[in-house]
Amino acid sequence: MIETQTSKRNESLLQALNARHQAITNNIANADTPNYKKTTVEFQDELRRIIENGKSGQLQMQRTHEKHFPISNPNASIVQYRVMQNNETAMNNNNNNVDIDREMAMLSENQLLYNYMADRVSGHYKKMKNLLNDLK
């Protein structure tokens, strides 16, 4: 299947949003754990750079035979993300730095972004399916 740079970026963004979801839910689960330090997933700067400098109109090349020239890691994530731990602050007397209200708000925001991107990726494949069905 032909994938555009935009569809690859959207799928990669879904991976980053999934990693963020895991970090947030881990923070929520450990909100009362003594000495626990929250983790965050950072990818906005990389995504902004890709959108501003990227060429979204290019088609992704696929390798169809093992004797063809190799493609640079087709499974590599386009939107790179980092999981970071915040050791600088403390919210509670137990030296924990998780603000449960902030984490719940971030979880809601992340879920909305994930649902939106999942619809975008799904829509791309629906368009491709319809296009292939029309060619029959």
N, C-alpha and C positions, 0 to 999 in steps of 0.2 A: 504494500500500500504506500502511496506517495504521502509523505508527511511534510508539511511546511515548517519553516523555522518557528512560526507562531504556535503551531500545535505542539511542537517539541518543548517550547518555552512554557506553554500552559501546563503540560504534563509534568515538567520539572518543577514548576511552581506548586503543583499539587503535592509533590514529594516534600518540598520545603514546608508547606502548610501542615502536612501530616507530622513531620518532625516537631514543629512548633506545638501541635496539639498534644503530642506525647510529653513534651517538656512541661506544658502548662498543667496537664492532668497529674503528672508526677509532683509538681509543686503543690497542687491542691491536696494530694494524698499525704504529703509530708508537712502540711501546714502546722501541725503541732509537734513535730519531731524536734527534739532539742539539737541545736547546733547545725540543723539542715540549712544549706544555702541554695537559694533558688537558681534555676537554669533558664536561659532564654535562647531563642534561635534567631540569629541575625541573617537577613538576606535582602533587605530592602535596598541597600546601596548597590549591591550587585545587580538586582533586578532593574533598578533605575538606569544603571550603566548600559545594560543589555538593550533596554527599550530605546534609549537615546542614541546609541551607536550601532545597534543591530540592524541587520538587513532582513526584515521579516518576509520579503518576497521570494527568497531563495527556496528551492526544493531540496529536500534531504536525499542524498544518494544512498542506495542500498546495494549490498554485495549479494549477487545471486549465484555465484559459483566460487568454490574454494580456491580456484586458480586466478581469480580476479585480484587486482591490487587491493590490499586491506584498507578499510575505512578507519579513520581515527576513532577509537572507542565509541561505538554508536549508543552504548548504554550510559555514557557519562551524563551527569546532570548538567543542564545548561545554566540553571540558576543555582549557583553555589551558596551553601549556607553553613553557618558555624554555630555549634552549640557552646554557649558561654555560661560560666558560673559566676554569680555575683557574690564575692566574699567581703565586700566593703561595708555593708550596712547590717543593722540588726533591728528587727521590728519588736521583738518580745524579750522578756527577761531570760528566756532560755536560749538566747543568741541565734534564734531563727529569724530569717529575713523575708518570709513569705507574707505578703499582704493578701489575704484571702479575697477581699472585695475586688482588688485590682486584678487578681488572677481570674476570677469569675467573669469580669468584664472582658478581659483579653480572650477568654475561652469563647465567649459569645461572638466577639468580633471575628475570631479565627474561624469559627464554624460558618459564619455568613460568607466569608471570603472563600472557604473551601467549597461550599455549596455552589457559589457563583462559578468558580473555576471548573468544578465537575460538570456543570451544565455546559460551559464553553467547550470542554473537551468532548463531551458526549455529542454536542451539536456538530462538531467537526466530523466525527465518525458517522453520524446520521446523514450528513450531506454527502460524504463519500459513498455510503451505501446506496443512497438514492441515485447518485450519479452512475454507479455501476449497474444498478437495476435498470436505469433508462437506456443503457447501452445494449441491453439484451435484445 
